Amino acid sequence: MRHSPGTTSDPISNRIMTTSRRHFLHIVAGGAAAAALPSSLLGQPADVTWHDVRDWGIEGKGWSDTTRYFDRLPARAEGVVRTPVWDLSRHSAGMAVRFSTDAPEIHIRYSLLSEQLALPIMPATGVSGVDLYAADAEGIERWVAVTAPRTQTVETEIASGLRPGMRRYTMYLPLYNGVESLEIGVDTGASFEPVAPRNQRPMLFYGTSIMHGASASRPGMAIPALLGRRLNRPTINLGFSGNGRMEAEVGALLAELDPCIFAIDCLPNMQESMVDERAAPLVRQLREAHPETPILLVEDRSFTNTRFFPAREERHRTNRNALGRAYRQLRDEGVEHLFYLQGEQLLGRDGEAATDGSHPSDLGMVRYADAYEPALRAALGQY
């Protein structure tokens, strides 16, 4: 497929941005509460105490002055960034809420912005699901359960029969849908302690649909979520499907934040001329506001079938050359704390880590995280 400069290379973004609204039926097997059914059908007890997550806050929000609580960009960004970027910023990708409880069952009710609950290459669990993790005895966060919504309004028991004991939970919000409201319920009488968002400086990821979360099977498998657990840091996910293009308007917003590192991973949505035009100015824009904050420039991943398509191979070559030129130019200018991650092996060598050649499966997400982790640790001085 040939793409002209300025057009997206992400096939799912056109489906996401369409004005038509469709339902996609997915059969989800395994896991507690795999499908979100009305509470009346699940026999939920009446004595559940509900807790609105807005009462203690969520991680993954860069700004508090948002139109809707679960938006990713501030209200004033509307009309400043391009419309597709604004529309995608309504997704709750990268947001998470934390709490502790000893409840044997955990209930959840939430409402979604869009009735498009799944995508052709991404199930409802990833697009619109809420993903639950818990800290084990060693403090390592382990997966517990995920919802697979069938309607825009969800009320379900996400986990039941939990092992007795007080533990901390992390709940990741939907990747490709917006959240209007979210409440967590536990049996009346059970302990429930909200865990406030951490005050550490977050890792900030700016990129494309890959960073946004396509095609993770569930929110906790997106690249920023994986890396947040590995490095034990908050993260901000500013992936915009088909629209991560190093734009100055987005750069100005990024510069308002104070992360511990900026990871710039936009090449899959760009062409050589655009990289030449925008990469160095974006770094200068960030560096002017944050003289010491590490900036990691990331090459595009190789399509898993690149060897069969010369045009794709050429695109990787020219894009990477352009980003390399910008990196060397900036270093020659004396820009410090600038790091670079090559893209050839982001998805591995076997061609098995993407759903459509481009968007990582869960395997691909883990491989991305494997490549990112040492680069982030080096930039942050965490060896």
Rosetta blueprint (number, residue, H / E / L):
1 M L
2 R L
3 H L
4 S L
5 P L
6 G L
7 T L
8 T L
9 S L
10 D L
11 P H
12 I H
13 S H
14 N H
15 R H
16 I H
17 M H
18 T L
19 T L
20 S L
21 R L
22 R L
23 H L
24 F L
25 L L
26 H L
27 I L
28 V L
29 A L
30 G L
31 G L
32 A E
33 A L
34 A L
35 A L
36 A L
37 L L
38 P L
39 S H
40 S H
41 L H
42 L H
43 G L
44 Q L
45 P L
46 A L
47 D L
48 V E
49 T E
50 W E
51 H E
52 D E
53 V H
54 R H
55 D H
56 W L
57 G L
58 I L
59 E E
60 G L
61 K L
62 G L
63 W L
64 S L
65 D L
66 T L
67 T L
68 R L
69 Y L
70 F L
71 D L
72 R L
73 L L
74 P L
75 A H
76 R H
77 A H
78 E E
79 G L
80 V L
81 V E
82 R L
83 T H
84 P H
85 V H
86 W H
87 D H
88 L H
89 S L
90 R L
91 H L
92 S L
93 A L
94 G L
95 M L
96 A E
97 V E
98 R E
99 F E
100 S E
101 T E
102 D L
103 A L
104 P L
105 E L
106 I E
107 H E
108 I E
109 R E
110 Y E
111 S E
112 L E
113 L L
114 S L
115 E L
116 Q L
117 L L
118 A L
119 L E
120 P L
121 I L
122 M E
123 P L
124 A H
125 T H
126 G H
127 V H
128 S L
129 G L
130 V L
131 D E
132 L E
133 Y E
134 A E
135 A E
136 D L
137 A L
138 E L
139 G L
140 I L
141 E E
142 R E
143 W E
144 V E
145 A E
146 V E
147 T L
148 A L
149 P L
150 R L
151 T L
152 Q L
153 T E
154 V E
155 E E
156 T E
157 E E
158 I E
159 A E
160 S L
161 G L
162 L L
163 R L
164 P L
165 G L
166 M L
167 R E
168 R E
169 Y E
170 T E
171 M E
172 Y E
173 L L
174 P L
175 L L
176 Y L
177 N L
178 G L
179 V E
180 E E
181 S E
182 L E
183 E E
184 I E
185 G E
186 V E
187 D E
188 T L
189 G L
190 A L
191 S L
192 F E
193 E E
194 P E
195 V E
196 A L
197 P L
198 R L
199 N L
200 Q L
201 R L
202 P L
203 M E
204 L E
205 F E
206 Y E
207 G E
208 T L
209 S H
210 I H
211 M H
212 H H
213 G L
214 A L
215 S L
216 A L
217 S L
218 R L
219 P H
220 G H
221 M H
222 A L
223 I H
224 P H
225 A H
226 L H
227 L H
228 G H
229 R H
230 R H
231 L H
232 N L
233 R L
234 P L
235 T E
236 I E
237 N E
238 L E
239 G E
240 F L
241 S L
242 G L
243 N L
244 G L
245 R L
246 M L
247 E L
248 A H
249 E H
250 V H
251 G H
252 A H
253 L H
254 L H
255 A H
256 E H
257 L L
258 D L
259 P L
260 C L
261 I E
262 F E
263 A E
264 I E
265 D E
266 C L
267 L H
268 P H
269 N H
270 M L
271 Q L
272 E H
273 S H
274 M H
275 V H
276 D H
277 E H
278 R H
279 A H
280 A H
281 P H
282 L H
283 V H
284 R H
285 Q H
286 L H
287 R H
288 E H
289 A H
290 H L
291 P L
292 E L
293 T L
294 P L
295 I E
296 L E
297 L E
298 V E
299 E L
300 D L
301 R L
302 S L
303 F L
304 T L
305 N L
306 T H
307 R H
308 F H
309 F L
310 P H
311 A H
312 R H
313 E H
314 E H
315 R H
316 H H
317 R H
318 T H
319 N H
320 R H
321 N H
322 A H
323 L H
324 G H
325 R H
326 A H
327 Y H
328 R H
329 Q H
330 L H
331 R H
332 D H
333 E L
334 G L
335 V L
336 E L
337 H L
338 L E
339 F E
340 Y E
341 L E
342 Q L
343 G L
344 E L
345 Q L
346 L L
347 L L
348 G L
349 R L
350 D L
351 G L
352 E L
353 A L
354 A E
355 T L
356 D L
357 G L
358 S L
359 H L
360 P E
361 S L
362 D H
363 L H
364 G H
365 M H
366 V H
367 R H
368 Y H
369 A H
370 D H
371 A H
372 Y H
373 E H
374 P H
375 A H
376 L H
377 R H
378 A H
379 A H
380 L H
381 G L
382 Q L
383 Y L
